[in-house]
């Protein structure tokens, strides 16, 4: 599957809108498009899926490693993969967009905000192209998409200013309908605020779909193939799946299905816990559904099962739901599952945002003693833990729960602020522990 990377000159330049417009343009031209996201984000991929109709691949060097990155890319389906970058092209020390493009050997299409420039757009693009050589980064900036550019003289001025070795791939016209609402943790999810098709099709008409398709190339094959997956396990894993628990990587669900039986349930709807050998609570927005979670019997049932020894793994929002209580920004306190000895409080500003690395202090659901796992944290909550709380991990990089540790463990359960990818091996360990 050929592909290219959409890199921005900065955060907020409109990469997501450009990605969705390009997906629409390529699909209108007859191509099957596989969307992907450089970096650990969950929200942008939800918008990709809403438009492309297939899950977006998570491509993050820190989370997956180079071989895992290529293997995750290879899992995609379609004619062309469009990879949306993270932040500005060169920003980020753990897995920048440029690092992902280099590892996959894919060309970069640069998204430049052109609302107040013409020749300066070309100067910016040229600088980004030449900077790769200056820092020894082996990537090709192939050309530009002009974000918020008008047609006529404005567009022609950009075209004329571009050097011969920078291609013009079209523009995204200014349009208020091409704005995605924001809230804490980022944009609203794709299922809540998908961009209107007519506005995307209008933008797609200003893009050069065939030129974009022609610039795409195929990455190298991974050293370990998809056929080398671990053996199946006789276990059933129940995964919380609803508006409160919606932050999960496609590769995680794929790994569960490859190695075990997977069933889903909705704590928000008050579903009973399915008959299972382990429960996975992904991240999401439990704070937006705290009333419903407190009123339903699901978390009470989950707490009782955890005390009987059922392994429960919670990430970020899952950790919050496993705690004793959750207090909103408005000061409203809600009872949660009571599995972990912690009380969680929401804040107006984020409390942690980084790639993280954790070393296991003892054997736990996602790692053996002394093993390290890499992941990502981004949360607006803090956890006040009881004095007798036990931590599973020491944080080598990142904030974790108390600045030095992550992974509250109680009974056979574990709650962490860190999100991990299936390529980390953490979910294989969870499956094996659940299947014992």
HUURPE-V979258 format. One record per residue. N is the residue number from 1. RES is the residue in one small letter. SS is DSSP state (H for helix, E for strand, - for the rest). OMEGA is omega in degrees with one decimal (none if undefined). D_CENTER is the distance of its C-alpha to the mean C-alpha in whole Angstrom. Layout:
n->N res->RES ss->SS omega->OMEGA d_center->D_CENTER
n->N res->RES ss->SS omega->OMEGA d_center->D_CENTER
This chain:
n->1 res->x ss->- omega->176.8 d_center->21
n->2 res->x ss->E omega->179.3 d_center->21
n->3 res->x ss->E omega->172.6 d_center->19
n->4 res->x ss->E omega->-177.3 d_center->18
n->5 res->x ss->E omega->173.4 d_center->16
n->6 res->x ss->E omega->179.3 d_center->16
n->7 res->x ss->E omega->178.6 d_center->16
n->8 res->x ss->E omega->174.2 d_center->17
n->9 res->x ss->- omega->178.3 d_center->20
n->10 res->x ss->- omega->168.9 d_center->18
n->11 res->x ss->- omega->176.2 d_center->16
n->12 res->x ss->- omega->-178.3 d_center->17
n->13 res->x ss->- omega->179.3 d_center->19
n->14 res->x ss->- omega->-178.5 d_center->17
n->15 res->x ss->H omega->-176.9 d_center->15
n->16 res->x ss->H omega->177.9 d_center->13
n->17 res->x ss->H omega->177.5 d_center->16
n->18 res->x ss->H omega->179.1 d_center->18
n->19 res->x ss->H omega->-178.3 d_center->15
n->20 res->x ss->H omega->178.4 d_center->16
n->21 res->x ss->H omega->179.2 d_center->20
n->22 res->x ss->H omega->175.1 d_center->20
n->23 res->x ss->H omega->179.5 d_center->18
n->24 res->x ss->H omega->-179.6 d_center->21
n->25 res->x ss->H omega->-179.4 d_center->24
n->26 res->x ss->H omega->178.0 d_center->23
n->27 res->x ss->H omega->177.3 d_center->23
n->28 res->x ss->H omega->177.9 d_center->26
n->29 res->x ss->- omega->174.3 d_center->28
n->30 res->x ss->- omega->-179.5 d_center->27
n->31 res->x ss->- omega->169.9 d_center->24
n->32 res->x ss->- omega->-171.3 d_center->22
n->33 res->x ss->E omega->171.9 d_center->18
n->34 res->x ss->E omega->177.0 d_center->15
n->35 res->x ss->E omega->176.4 d_center->12
n->36 res->x ss->E omega->-179.3 d_center->9
n->37 res->x ss->E omega->170.7 d_center->7
n->38 res->x ss->E omega->-177.1 d_center->8
n->39 res->x ss->- omega->-169.6 d_center->6
n->40 res->x ss->- omega->-170.6 d_center->4
n->41 res->x ss->- omega->175.0 d_center->3
n->42 res->x ss->- omega->-168.6 d_center->3
n->43 res->x ss->H omega->177.1 d_center->7
n->44 res->x ss->H omega->178.0 d_center->7
n->45 res->x ss->H omega->177.7 d_center->7
n->46 res->x ss->H omega->175.7 d_center->9
n->47 res->x ss->H omega->175.7 d_center->11
n->48 res->x ss->H omega->-176.8 d_center->11
n->49 res->x ss->H omega->-179.7 d_center->12
n->50 res->x ss->H omega->-178.3 d_center->15
n->51 res->x ss->H omega->-176.1 d_center->17
n->52 res->x ss->H omega->178.6 d_center->16
n->53 res->x ss->- omega->175.1 d_center->17
n->54 res->x ss->- omega->-177.6 d_center->15
n->55 res->x ss->- omega->179.8 d_center->11
n->56 res->x ss->- omega->-179.5 d_center->9
n->57 res->x ss->E omega->177.8 d_center->9
n->58 res->x ss->E omega->-175.4 d_center->6
n->59 res->x ss->E omega->-176.0 d_center->9
n->60 res->x ss->- omega->-177.3 d_center->9
n->61 res->x ss->H omega->-178.3 d_center->12
n->62 res->x ss->H omega->-178.1 d_center->12
n->63 res->x ss->H omega->-167.9 d_center->10
n->64 res->x ss->H omega->-168.6 d_center->12
n->65 res->x ss->H omega->-175.0 d_center->15
n->66 res->x ss->H omega->-178.8 d_center->17
n->67 res->x ss->H omega->177.3 d_center->18
n->68 res->x ss->H omega->176.9 d_center->15
n->69 res->x ss->H omega->-179.5 d_center->13
n->70 res->x ss->H omega->179.4 d_center->16
n->71 res->x ss->H omega->179.0 d_center->17
n->72 res->x ss->H omega->174.7 d_center->13
n->73 res->x ss->H omega->-176.3 d_center->14
n->74 res->x ss->H omega->178.6 d_center->17
n->75 res->x ss->- omega->-178.5 d_center->16
n->76 res->x ss->- omega->-179.9 d_center->15
n->77 res->x ss->- omega->178.5 d_center->18
n->78 res->x ss->- omega->178.7 d_center->20
n->79 res->x ss->- omega->-174.6 d_center->22
n->80 res->x ss->E omega->174.9 d_center->20
n->81 res->x ss->E omega->176.5 d_center->16
n->82 res->x ss->E omega->-175.2 d_center->15
n->83 res->x ss->E omega->175.3 d_center->12
n->84 res->x ss->E omega->-179.7 d_center->11
n->85 res->x ss->E omega->179.0 d_center->11
n->86 res->x ss->E omega->-178.8 d_center->10
n->87 res->x ss->E omega->173.2 d_center->13
n->88 res->x ss->E omega->-172.4 d_center->16
n->89 res->x ss->- omega->-173.7 d_center->17
n->90 res->x ss->- omega->-174.0 d_center->18
n->91 res->x ss->- omega->176.3 d_center->17
n->92 res->x ss->- omega->-177.2 d_center->15
n->93 res->x ss->- omega->-178.1 d_center->17
n->94 res->x ss->- omega->-178.9 d_center->14
n->95 res->x ss->- omega->178.3 d_center->13
n->96 res->x ss->- omega->175.7 d_center->14
n->97 res->x ss->H omega->179.6 d_center->13
n->98 res->x ss->H omega->178.9 d_center->17
n->99 res->x ss->H omega->177.9 d_center->17
n->100 res->x ss->H omega->179.1 d_center->14
n->101 res->x ss->H omega->179.8 d_center->17
n->102 res->x ss->H omega->-179.1 d_center->19
n->103 res->x ss->H omega->-179.7 d_center->18
n->104 res->x ss->H omega->-178.4 d_center->18
n->105 res->x ss->- omega->178.8 d_center->21
n->106 res->x ss->- omega->176.0 d_center->20
n->107 res->x ss->E omega->-179.4 d_center->21
n->108 res->x ss->E omega->169.4 d_center->20
n->109 res->x ss->E omega->-172.3 d_center->21
n->110 res->x ss->E omega->175.6 d_center->21
n->111 res->x ss->E omega->-176.6 d_center->20
n->112 res->x ss->E omega->175.9 d_center->23
n->113 res->x ss->E omega->-174.3 d_center->24
n->114 res->x ss->- omega->-173.1 d_center->27
n->115 res->x ss->- omega->-177.8 d_center->29
n->116 res->x ss->- omega->-179.0 d_center->31
n->117 res->x ss->- omega->172.6 d_center->32
n->118 res->x ss->- omega->178.6 d_center->33
n->119 res->x ss->H omega->178.4 d_center->35
n->120 res->x ss->H omega->174.8 d_center->32
n->121 res->x ss->H omega->178.1 d_center->29
n->122 res->x ss->H omega->179.5 d_center->31
n->123 res->x ss->H omega->178.2 d_center->32
n->124 res->x ss->H omega->-178.9 d_center->28
n->125 res->x ss->H omega->179.2 d_center->27
n->126 res->x ss->H omega->177.7 d_center->30
n->127 res->x ss->H omega->178.3 d_center->29
n->128 res->x ss->H omega->178.9 d_center->25
n->129 res->x ss->H omega->-175.5 d_center->27
n->130 res->x ss->H omega->-179.9 d_center->29
n->131 res->x ss->H omega->178.8 d_center->27
n->132 res->x ss->H omega->178.2 d_center->25
n->133 res->x ss->H omega->-176.8 d_center->29
n->134 res->x ss->H omega->-178.8 d_center->30
n->135 res->x ss->H omega->178.2 d_center->27
n->136 res->x ss->- omega->178.8 d_center->27
n->137 res->x ss->- omega->-173.6 d_center->24
n->138 res->x ss->- omega->176.2 d_center->25
n->139 res->x ss->- omega->177.5 d_center->23
n->140 res->x ss->- omega->170.2 d_center->25
n->141 res->x ss->E omega->-169.7 d_center->24
n->142 res->x ss->E omega->-177.3 d_center->26
n->143 res->x ss->E omega->-172.3 d_center->26
n->144 res->x ss->E omega->160.9 d_center->25
n->145 res->x ss->E omega->-176.5 d_center->23
n->146 res->x ss->E omega->-179.6 d_center->25
n->147 res->x ss->E omega->178.5 d_center->23
n->148 res->x ss->- omega->179.4 d_center->26
n->149 res->x ss->- omega->173.9 d_center->29
n->150 res->x ss->- omega->176.3 d_center->32
n->151 res->x ss->- omega->176.1 d_center->34
n->152 res->x ss->- omega->-174.6 d_center->37
n->153 res->x ss->H omega->-179.7 d_center->38
n->154 res->x ss->H omega->-179.7 d_center->35
n->155 res->x ss->H omega->-177.8 d_center->33
n->156 res->x ss->H omega->178.3 d_center->36
n->157 res->x ss->H omega->177.9 d_center->36
n->158 res->x ss->H omega->178.8 d_center->33
n->159 res->x ss->H omega->-174.8 d_center->34
n->160 res->x ss->H omega->-175.8 d_center->37
n->161 res->x ss->H omega->-176.4 d_center->36
n->162 res->x ss->- omega->174.0 d_center->33
n->163 res->x ss->- omega->-176.7 d_center->35
n->164 res->x ss->- omega->-176.5 d_center->35
n->165 res->x ss->- omega->172.3 d_center->33
n->166 res->x ss->- omega->-174.8 d_center->30
n->167 res->x ss->E omega->175.7 d_center->29
n->168 res->x ss->E omega->-176.2 d_center->29
n->169 res->x ss->E omega->177.1 d_center->26
n->170 res->x ss->E omega->-173.2 d_center->27
n->171 res->x ss->E omega->170.5 d_center->26
n->172 res->x ss->E omega->-177.2 d_center->24
n->173 res->x ss->- omega->175.4 d_center->27
n->174 res->x ss->- omega->-178.1 d_center->27
n->175 res->x ss->- omega->-179.0 d_center->26
n->176 res->x ss->H omega->178.8 d_center->26
n->177 res->x ss->H omega->178.3 d_center->24
n->178 res->x ss->H omega->177.0 d_center->21
n->179 res->x ss->- omega->-179.5 d_center->20
n->180 res->x ss->- omega->-178.9 d_center->17
n->181 res->x ss->- omega->179.3 d_center->18
n->182 res->x ss->E omega->165.9 d_center->16
n->183 res->x ss->E omega->180.0 d_center->16
n->184 res->x ss->- omega->-171.5 d_center->15
n->185 res->x ss->- omega->175.6 d_center->11
n->186 res->x ss->E omega->-179.9 d_center->11
n->187 res->x ss->E omega->170.9 d_center->12
n->188 res->x ss->- omega->-177.0 d_center->13
n->189 res->x ss->- omega->-177.5 d_center->12
n->190 res->x ss->H omega->179.5 d_center->13
n->191 res->x ss->H omega->-178.2 d_center->15
n->192 res->x ss->H omega->-171.1 d_center->17
n->193 res->x ss->H omega->177.6 d_center->17
n->194 res->x ss->- omega->179.6 d_center->17
n->195 res->x ss->- omega->-178.5 d_center->19
n->196 res->x ss->- omega->-177.2 d_center->22
n->197 res->x ss->H omega->-177.1 d_center->23
n->198 res->x ss->H omega->177.9 d_center->27
n->199 res->x ss->H omega->177.4 d_center->25
n->200 res->x ss->H omega->179.6 d_center->23
n->201 res->x ss->H omega->176.4 d_center->26
n->202 res->x ss->H omega->177.1 d_center->28
n->203 res->x ss->H omega->-178.3 d_center->25
n->204 res->x ss->H omega->179.8 d_center->25
n->205 res->x ss->- omega->179.9 d_center->29
n->206 res->x ss->- omega->-179.4 d_center->28
n->207 res->x ss->E omega->-179.1 d_center->26
n->208 res->x ss->- omega->-172.7 d_center->28
n->209 res->x ss->H omega->-177.1 d_center->26
n->210 res->x ss->H omega->176.8 d_center->28
n->211 res->x ss->H omega->177.0 d_center->28
n->212 res->x ss->H omega->178.8 d_center->24
n->213 res->x ss->H omega->-176.3 d_center->25
n->214 res->x ss->H omega->-177.1 d_center->27
n->215 res->x ss->H omega->-175.9 d_center->25
n->216 res->x ss->- omega->177.9 d_center->23
n->217 res->x ss->E omega->-178.1 d_center->23
n->218 res->x ss->E omega->179.5 d_center->23
n->219 res->x ss->- omega->173.3 d_center->21
n->220 res->x ss->- omega->177.1 d_center->23
n->221 res->x ss->- omega->175.8 d_center->23
n->222 res->x ss->- omega->178.3 d_center->21
n->223 res->x ss->- omega->177.0 d_center->24
n->224 res->x ss->- omega->-173.7 d_center->23
n->225 res->x ss->- omega->178.6 d_center->23
n->226 res->x ss->H omega->-178.5 d_center->21
n->227 res->x ss->H omega->-178.2 d_center->24
n->228 res->x ss->H omega->-177.5 d_center->25
n->229 res->x ss->- omega->178.3 d_center->22
n->230 res->x ss->- omega->-177.3 d_center->24
n->231 res->x ss->- omega->175.3 d_center->27
n->232 res->x ss->- omega->-179.7 d_center->26
n->233 res->x ss->- omega->178.9 d_center->27
n->234 res->x ss->- omega->-178.1 d_center->29
n->235 res->x ss->- omega->174.3 d_center->27
n->236 res->x ss->E omega->180.0 d_center->25
n->237 res->x ss->E omega->176.3 d_center->22
n->238 res->x ss->E omega->-177.3 d_center->21
n->239 res->x ss->E omega->174.6 d_center->18
n->240 res->x ss->E omega->-175.5 d_center->17
n->241 res->x ss->- omega->175.8 d_center->16
n->242 res->x ss->E omega->-175.8 d_center->17
n->243 res->x ss->- omega->178.8 d_center->16
n->244 res->x ss->- omega->-176.8 d_center->16
n->245 res->x ss->E omega->-170.7 d_center->14
n->246 res->x ss->- omega->-178.7 d_center->11
n->247 res->x ss->E omega->178.5 d_center->8
n->248 res->x ss->- omega->179.7 d_center->8
n->249 res->x ss->- omega->176.4 d_center->7
n->250 res->x ss->H omega->-178.5 d_center->10
n->251 res->x ss->H omega->177.7 d_center->11
n->252 res->x ss->H omega->178.7 d_center->12
n->253 res->x ss->H omega->177.5 d_center->14
n->254 res->x ss->H omega->-179.5 d_center->15
n->255 res->x ss->H omega->177.0 d_center->16
n->256 res->x ss->H omega->-176.7 d_center->18
n->257 res->x ss->H omega->179.3 d_center->20
n->258 res->x ss->H omega->-171.0 d_center->21
n->259 res->x ss->H omega->-174.9 d_center->23
n->260 res->x ss->- omega->171.1 d_center->23
n->261 res->x ss->E omega->-179.4 d_center->24
n->262 res->x ss->E omega->173.1 d_center->21
n->263 res->x ss->E omega->-179.5 d_center->22
n->264 res->x ss->E omega->175.6 d_center->20
n->265 res->x ss->E omega->-177.7 d_center->22
n->266 res->x ss->- omega->174.0 d_center->21
n->267 res->x ss->- omega->180.0 d_center->22
n->268 res->x ss->- omega->179.5 d_center->22
n->269 res->x ss->- omega->-180.0 d_center->25
n->270 res->x ss->- omega->179.4 d_center->27
n->271 res->x ss->- omega->171.5 d_center->26
n->272 res->x ss->- omega->176.8 d_center->28
n->273 res->x ss->- omega->179.8 d_center->26
n->274 res->x ss->- omega->173.8 d_center->27
n->275 res->x ss->- omega->-170.9 d_center->29
n->276 res->x ss->- omega->178.5 d_center->27
n->277 res->x ss->- omega->178.6 d_center->27
n->278 res->x ss->E omega->-179.1 d_center->23
n->279 res->x ss->E omega->175.4 d_center->21
n->280 res->x ss->E omega->175.3 d_center->17
n->281 res->x ss->E omega->178.3 d_center->16
n->282 res->x ss->- omega->177.1 d_center->12
n->283 res->x ss->E omega->-179.3 d_center->11
n->284 res->x ss->- omega->-174.6 d_center->12
n->285 res->x ss->- omega->177.7 d_center->15
n->286 res->x ss->H omega->-179.8 d_center->18
n->287 res->x ss->H omega->178.2 d_center->20
n->288 res->x ss->H omega->-177.1 d_center->20
n->289 res->x ss->H omega->-174.6 d_center->21
n->290 res->x ss->H omega->178.9 d_center->23
n->291 res->x ss->H omega->-178.7 d_center->27
n->292 res->x ss->H omega->179.3 d_center->26
n->293 res->x ss->H omega->179.2 d_center->24
n->294 res->x ss->H omega->-175.8 d_center->28
n->295 res->x ss->H omega->-178.3 d_center->30
n->296 res->x ss->- omega->179.5 d_center->29
n->297 res->x ss->- omega->-171.7 d_center->30
n->298 res->x ss->H omega->-177.8 d_center->27
n->299 res->x ss->H omega->175.8 d_center->26
n->300 res->x ss->H omega->178.9 d_center->30
n->301 res->x ss->H omega->179.4 d_center->30
n->302 res->x ss->H omega->177.9 d_center->27
n->303 res->x ss->H omega->179.7 d_center->28
n->304 res->x ss->H omega->179.8 d_center->31
n->305 res->x ss->H omega->178.1 d_center->30
n->306 res->x ss->H omega->179.4 d_center->28
n->307 res->x ss->H omega->176.3 d_center->32
n->308 res->x ss->- omega->175.9 d_center->33
n->309 res->x ss->- omega->176.4 d_center->31
n->310 res->x ss->- omega->178.5 d_center->28
n->311 res->x ss->E omega->176.0 d_center->25
n->312 res->x ss->E omega->178.4 d_center->22
n->313 res->x ss->E omega->179.5 d_center->19
n->314 res->x ss->E omega->177.7 d_center->17
n->315 res->x ss->E omega->174.2 d_center->13
n->316 res->x ss->- omega->176.4 d_center->13
n->317 res->x ss->H omega->175.2 d_center->14
n->318 res->x ss->H omega->174.1 d_center->16
n->319 res->x ss->H omega->-179.4 d_center->18
n->320 res->x ss->H omega->-179.2 d_center->19
n->321 res->x ss->H omega->179.6 d_center->20
n->322 res->x ss->H omega->-175.4 d_center->22
n->323 res->x ss->- omega->178.6 d_center->24
n->324 res->x ss->- omega->-177.9 d_center->27
n->325 res->x ss->E omega->176.9 d_center->27
n->326 res->x ss->E omega->179.2 d_center->24
n->327 res->x ss->E omega->-176.9 d_center->26
n->328 res->x ss->- omega->177.1 d_center->24
n->329 res->x ss->- omega->-180.0 d_center->25
n->330 res->x ss->- omega->178.5 d_center->28
n->331 res->x ss->- omega->179.6 d_center->29
n->332 res->x ss->- omega->-178.1 d_center->29
n->333 res->x ss->E omega->-179.4 d_center->29
n->334 res->x ss->E omega->177.1 d_center->28
n->335 res->x ss->E omega->178.4 d_center->29
n->336 res->x ss->- omega->-171.6 d_center->26
n->337 res->x ss->- omega->178.8 d_center->26
n->338 res->x ss->- omega->178.5 d_center->28
n->339 res->x ss->- omega->-174.7 d_center->27
n->340 res->x ss->- omega->-178.4 d_center->26
n->341 res->x ss->- omega->-177.8 d_center->28
n->342 res->x ss->E omega->171.9 d_center->26
n->343 res->x ss->E omega->-172.5 d_center->26
n->344 res->x ss->E omega->179.3 d_center->23
n->345 res->x ss->E omega->176.3 d_center->24
n->346 res->x ss->E omega->179.7 d_center->21
n->347 res->x ss->- omega->178.8 d_center->22
n->348 res->x ss->- omega->-178.7 d_center->22
n->349 res->x ss->- omega->180.0 d_center->20
n->350 res->x ss->- omega->-176.5 d_center->17
n->351 res->x ss->- omega->178.7 d_center->18
n->352 res->x ss->E omega->176.9 d_center->16
n->353 res->x ss->E omega->-179.3 d_center->13
n->354 res->x ss->E omega->160.8 d_center->13
n->355 res->x ss->E omega->-176.0 d_center->12
n->356 res->x ss->E omega->172.9 d_center->14
n->357 res->x ss->E omega->-176.2 d_center->17
n->358 res->x ss->E omega->176.2 d_center->19
n->359 res->x ss->E omega->-176.9 d_center->22
n->360 res->x ss->E omega->177.8 d_center->24
n->361 res->x ss->- omega->179.2 d_center->27
n->362 res->x ss->- omega->177.0 d_center->28
n->363 res->x ss->- omega->-178.1 d_center->27
n->364 res->x ss->- omega->-172.5 d_center->24
n->365 res->x ss->- omega->-173.8 d_center->22
n->366 res->x ss->- omega->-178.7 d_center->19
n->367 res->x ss->- omega->173.0 d_center->22
n->368 res->x ss->- omega->-179.5 d_center->25
n->369 res->x ss->- omega->179.0 d_center->27
n->370 res->x ss->- omega->178.5 d_center->27
n->371 res->x ss->- omega->176.3 d_center->24
n->372 res->x ss->E omega->173.8 d_center->21
n->373 res->x ss->E omega->177.9 d_center->17
n->374 res->x ss->E omega->179.7 d_center->14
n->375 res->x ss->E omega->-176.0 d_center->11
n->376 res->x ss->E omega->175.5 d_center->9
n->377 res->x ss->E omega->175.4 d_center->11
n->378 res->x ss->E omega->-176.9 d_center->11
n->379 res->x ss->E omega->179.5 d_center->13
n->380 res->x ss->- omega->-177.9 d_center->17
n->381 res->x ss->E omega->171.1 d_center->19
n->382 res->x ss->E omega->-178.1 d_center->21
n->383 res->x ss->E omega->175.8 d_center->23
n->384 res->x ss->E omega->-171.9 d_center->27
n->385 res->x ss->E omega->176.9 d_center->28
n->386 res->x ss->- omega->-176.4 d_center->31
n->387 res->x ss->- omega->-179.0 d_center->33
n->388 res->x ss->- omega->-178.9 d_center->33
n->389 res->x ss->- omega->178.3 d_center->30
n->390 res->x ss->E omega->178.3 d_center->29
n->391 res->x ss->E omega->179.4 d_center->26
n->392 res->x ss->E omega->-173.1 d_center->24
n->393 res->x ss->E omega->164.2 d_center->23
n->394 res->x ss->E omega->-178.2 d_center->24
n->395 res->x ss->E omega->174.5 d_center->21
n->396 res->x ss->E omega->174.7 d_center->22
n->397 res->x ss->E omega->179.0 d_center->19
n->398 res->x ss->- omega->-176.4 d_center->18
n->399 res->x ss->- omega->-177.3 d_center->19
n->400 res->x ss->- omega->-176.4 d_center->18
n->401 res->x ss->- omega->-175.9 d_center->21
n->402 res->x ss->- omega->-178.5 d_center->24
n->403 res->x ss->- omega->-179.2 d_center->23
n->404 res->x ss->- omega->-175.2 d_center->24
n->405 res->x ss->E omega->172.2 d_center->23
n->406 res->x ss->E omega->175.6 d_center->20
n->407 res->x ss->E omega->172.0 d_center->20
n->408 res->x ss->E omega->-178.7 d_center->23
n->409 res->x ss->E omega->-179.9 d_center->25
n->410 res->x ss->E omega->-173.8 d_center->28
n->411 res->x ss->- omega->174.1 d_center->30
n->412 res->x ss->- omega->-174.0 d_center->27
n->413 res->x ss->E omega->-177.0 d_center->24
n->414 res->x ss->E omega->174.0 d_center->21
n->415 res->x ss->E omega->-177.8 d_center->19
n->416 res->x ss->E omega->170.4 d_center->17
n->417 res->x ss->- omega->-174.5 d_center->15
n->418 res->x ss->- omega->170.7 d_center->12
n->419 res->x ss->E omega->178.2 d_center->9
n->420 res->x ss->- omega->-179.9 d_center->10
n->421 res->x ss->- omega->-179.7 d_center->10
n->422 res->x ss->H omega->-179.7 d_center->12
n->423 res->x ss->H omega->177.6 d_center->14
n->424 res->x ss->H omega->-175.2 d_center->15
n->425 res->x ss->- omega->-175.7 d_center->17
n->426 res->x ss->H omega->-178.0 d_center->17
n->427 res->x ss->H omega->172.4 d_center->16
n->428 res->x ss->H omega->178.0 d_center->20
n->429 res->x ss->H omega->179.1 d_center->21
n->430 res->x ss->H omega->178.6 d_center->20
n->431 res->x ss->H omega->-178.5 d_center->22
n->432 res->x ss->H omega->177.2 d_center->25
n->433 res->x ss->H omega->179.9 d_center->26
n->434 res->x ss->H omega->-177.0 d_center->25
n->435 res->x ss->- omega->-179.2 d_center->28
n->436 res->x ss->- omega->none d_center->30
